[in-house]
Amino acid sequence: MQRIGFIGIGLMGRHMARHLLDAGYPLTIWNRSEEKARDLLAAGASWADSPKGVAQAADVVITMVTDSSASEQVICGTGGVLEGTRVGTILIDMGSIAPEMSRSIAGRAREKGVPMLDAPVTGNPKVAQAGKLGIMVGGPRETFEKCGPLFDILAAKIVYVGEQNGMGTTLKLINNLILGVAIEAVSEAMVLSAKVGIDPQKVIDITSVGGARTGAMETRGPRMLKRDFSPGFSTDNMYKDLSSVIKLGDEYGVCLPATSTTWDILRAAKSRGNGGMDSCCVLTVLEDLAQTQVKATGS
Ligand SMILES: NC(=O)c1ccc[n+]([C@@H]2O[C@H](COP(=O)([O-])OP(=O)(O)OC[C@H]3O[C@@H](n4cnc5c(N)ncnc54)[C@H](OP(=O)(O)O)[C@@H]3O)[C@@H](O)[C@H]2O)c1
């Protein structure tokens, strides 16, 4: 059985690593903040003192950290994964990072005989806990096929995008374009309903059927009413992803007006110190602009 290394025991990573451990794979982990690894260690995972140590103990190394610079640091930095790999070690980067960084890291890994897959995910911590993520994969098909059993443990849907690294992370950006804009649209709908005197719960109710039905309302609408902005997917992370989407649009000359507006509102939420909150806190920015507050009235 392949020995797995897992780096990045955050909101998502902790559930993903747990599934692999529960499936019987020998698991070695590292996280920048050691305390977050406690539960996994108690469940039977081993600790390594660095990403390099993880790679030395593993046949497949999975990284699940915040962004491009974090992935680069844990994989290519001092004490990083590539200092501990052997020829043939497989690297899977599952964070949502910029496609150009996926390609750059893959190039540096290839020089060491390490094939890499960029395999970001859709879902949220609850979906990760249920083992029902969506995974989209760029990189060599042969490596993808070798990793199929691992992806099967984590995912309800796996989409192989293409041989070229960065294709997985590009599809992820396209996915998050829809999610970010949908959450912003849901926020606008909730603010408008509050302002015109319709109980926002009724917006949730009516959009549970029909063409306006959206996962953004299903997951975020009830949270908005409870004013629960605890992070499922943070404003910082959504802002990061839409920044990359806008860059991609710029590169290919594609006009993305709704994405640009959403990105700006996320920036406002960040400027108010809310980057750590769930990205549905864009609601609060729109509430202030409209001078209203969304709450269920029961009427
Ligand atoms: N949450 C979601 O709903 C969701 C859904 C799909 C995809 N994603 C993507 O999945 C990735 C992880 O997200 P998450 O929600 O699990 O985030 P998170 O809870 O903030 O976890 C981020 C992880 O990255 C580590 N990290 C950050 N910067 C680092 C650095 N410079 N060096 C080493 N480690 C570093 C953190 O370590 P510490 O514990 O020390 O901070 C933590 O383990 C992101 O790319 C995100 O966009 C998230």
Ligand as a Chemical Component Dictionary entry (heavy atoms), coordinates in Angstrom:
data_LIG
# 
_chem_comp.id                   LIG 
_chem_comp.type                 NON-POLYMER 
_chem_comp.pdbx_formal_charge   0 
_chem_comp.three_letter_code    LIG 
# 
loop_
_chem_comp_atom.comp_id 
_chem_comp_atom.atom_id 
_chem_comp_atom.alt_atom_id 
_chem_comp_atom.type_symbol 
_chem_comp_atom.charge 
_chem_comp_atom.model_Cartn_x 
_chem_comp_atom.model_Cartn_y 
_chem_comp_atom.model_Cartn_z 
_chem_comp_atom.pdbx_ordinal 
LIG N1  N1  N 0  -12.635 25.762 2.835  1  
LIG C1  C1  C 0  -13.292 25.497 1.691  2  
LIG O1  O1  O 0  -14.534 25.491 1.634  3  
LIG C2  C2  C 0  -12.495 25.142 0.459  4  
LIG C3  C3  C 0  -13.160 24.506 -0.587 5  
LIG C4  C4  C 0  -12.449 24.148 -1.728 6  
LIG C5  C5  C 0  -11.089 24.460 -1.812 7  
LIG N2  N2  N 1  -10.467 25.108 -0.792 8  
LIG C6  C6  C 0  -9.019  25.410 -0.946 9  
LIG O2  O2  O 0  -8.295  24.482 -0.152 10 
LIG C7  C7  C 0  -7.093  25.081 0.329  11 
LIG C8  C8  C 0  -7.072  24.954 1.860  12 
LIG O3  O3  O 0  -8.212  25.643 2.336  13 
LIG P1  P1  P 0  -8.726  25.526 3.847  14 
LIG O4  O4  O 0  -10.125 26.020 3.844  15 
LIG O5  O5  O -1 -8.407  24.202 4.429  16 
LIG O6  O6  O 0  -7.824  26.654 4.508  17 
LIG P2  P2  P 0  -7.289  26.801 5.995  18 
LIG O7  O7  O 0  -8.194  26.161 6.975  19 
LIG O8  O8  O 0  -6.970  28.246 6.135  20 
LIG O9  O9  O 0  -5.929  25.945 5.977  21 
LIG C9  C9  C 0  -4.819  26.385 5.285  22 
LIG C10 C10 C 0  -3.658  25.488 5.592  23 
LIG O10 O10 O 0  -2.505  26.017 4.927  24 
LIG C11 C11 C 0  -1.452  26.164 5.877  25 
LIG N3  N3  N 0  -0.580  27.256 5.469  26 
LIG C12 C12 C 0  -0.939  28.488 5.053  27 
LIG N4  N4  N 0  0.144   29.216 4.739  28 
LIG C13 C13 C 0  1.218   28.415 4.955  29 
LIG C14 C14 C 0  2.599   28.581 4.783  30 
LIG N5  N5  N 0  3.120   29.732 4.333  31 
LIG N6  N6  N 0  3.409   27.555 5.092  32 
LIG C15 C15 C 0  2.888   26.387 5.545  33 
LIG N7  N7  N 0  1.574   26.154 5.721  34 
LIG C16 C16 C 0  0.752   27.166 5.415  35 
LIG C17 C17 C 0  -2.164  26.412 7.170  36 
LIG O11 O11 O 0  -1.309  26.196 8.252  37 
LIG P3  P3  P 0  -1.691  26.775 9.721  38 
LIG O12 O12 O 0  -2.629  25.772 10.292 39 
LIG O13 O13 O 0  -0.413  26.869 10.414 40 
LIG O14 O14 O 0  -2.341  28.117 9.503  41 
LIG C18 C18 C 0  -3.298  25.393 7.069  42 
LIG O15 O15 O 0  -2.859  24.110 7.331  43 
LIG C19 C19 C 0  -7.103  26.534 -0.180 44 
LIG O16 O16 O 0  -6.344  26.614 -1.340 45 
LIG C20 C20 C 0  -8.578  26.787 -0.467 46 
LIG O17 O17 O 0  -8.746  27.790 -1.447 47 
LIG C21 C21 C 0  -11.121 25.425 0.363  48 
# 
loop_
_chem_comp_bond.comp_id 
_chem_comp_bond.atom_id_1 
_chem_comp_bond.atom_id_2 
_chem_comp_bond.value_order 
_chem_comp_bond.pdbx_ordinal 
LIG N1  C1  SING 1  
LIG C1  O1  DOUB 2  
LIG C1  C2  SING 3  
LIG C2  C3  SING 4  
LIG C2  C21 DOUB 5  
LIG C3  C4  DOUB 6  
LIG C4  C5  SING 7  
LIG C5  N2  DOUB 8  
LIG N2  C6  SING 9  
LIG N2  C21 SING 10 
LIG C6  O2  SING 11 
LIG C6  C20 SING 12 
LIG O2  C7  SING 13 
LIG C7  C8  SING 14 
LIG C7  C19 SING 15 
LIG C8  O3  SING 16 
LIG O3  P1  SING 17 
LIG P1  O4  DOUB 18 
LIG P1  O5  SING 19 
LIG P1  O6  SING 20 
LIG O6  P2  SING 21 
LIG P2  O7  DOUB 22 
LIG P2  O8  SING 23 
LIG P2  O9  SING 24 
LIG O9  C9  SING 25 
LIG C9  C10 SING 26 
LIG C10 O10 SING 27 
LIG C10 C18 SING 28 
LIG O10 C11 SING 29 
LIG C11 N3  SING 30 
LIG C11 C17 SING 31 
LIG N3  C12 SING 32 
LIG N3  C16 SING 33 
LIG C12 N4  DOUB 34 
LIG N4  C13 SING 35 
LIG C13 C14 SING 36 
LIG C13 C16 DOUB 37 
LIG C14 N5  SING 38 
LIG C14 N6  DOUB 39 
LIG N6  C15 SING 40 
LIG C15 N7  DOUB 41 
LIG N7  C16 SING 42 
LIG C17 O11 SING 43 
LIG C17 C18 SING 44 
LIG O11 P3  SING 45 
LIG P3  O12 DOUB 46 
LIG P3  O13 SING 47 
LIG P3  O14 SING 48 
LIG C18 O15 SING 49 
LIG C19 O16 SING 50 
LIG C19 C20 SING 51 
LIG C20 O17 SING 52 
# 
